[in-house]
Amino acid sequence: MATPETSMPDEQDGADSGPEEGVTVTTIADIHEPRESERRGPTRSIIYLDIAAMTRENRFFVDVRVGPFTYKALLDSGAQCCLAGPRMMRELAERIKPSMSLIGYANQQTQPSGGYLPVMLQIDREAGRIDMECTEILPVEMVLGVDFGRRWRVDISMGRNQWRSGDGPWHNFAKLNEARSMRCDIVAECAGITVCGGERELSRVKLRD
């Protein structure tokens, strides 16, 4: 089955690749209607994953803060939907909702999605919701797919090595070997997860202005 193709530029600074060199990432996702024999619900769909054999230093990453957690998110227009990987599934387990989707692999095998995470994102001053399908096989923490790019009208400048939302300011891409910063260009709310007294507390909070 054909999957969407996406091309990624080489990063300008090869010194930033660090120990990540040679790691392949699963990033290409496509949504298909299942065959009748695979259907387990009235709205069930199959999300097919394929291997994009590109090293991580050739990809675009951004830091996304969800409550007290900061994730390195792969910005990939080749992914038809946003995806949450194993770390997000562990740390936000109580926020995952049941999903009717199936995860399909290149060998034509399928398995149920691990659920979906409804997440409110804010970029600059524009907020909106995305639903992230969860999968344990994703070797990155998060993928922001074409649904994210269209919703926030994302532009990527390969010359600048930056990105922006609509006509907003340009933001630098995150470096994989840099420490996670609490000052993120994308701030998310997942059912208002906050930190209080060293422990996680679930409460409703407002998005950052």
PyMOL commands that set and color helices and strands:
alter all, ss='L'
color gray80, all
select helices_A, chain A and resi 14-16+18-20+36-38+56-58+86-91+93-95+146-151
alter helices_A, ss='H'
color red, helices_A
select strands_A, chain A and resi 25-32+46-52+61-66+69-75+83-84+102-104+110-112+116-123+126-134+142-144+154-157+162-165+171-172+186-189+193-196+199-202
alter strands_A, ss='S'
color yellow, strands_A
deselect
rebuild
show_as cartoon
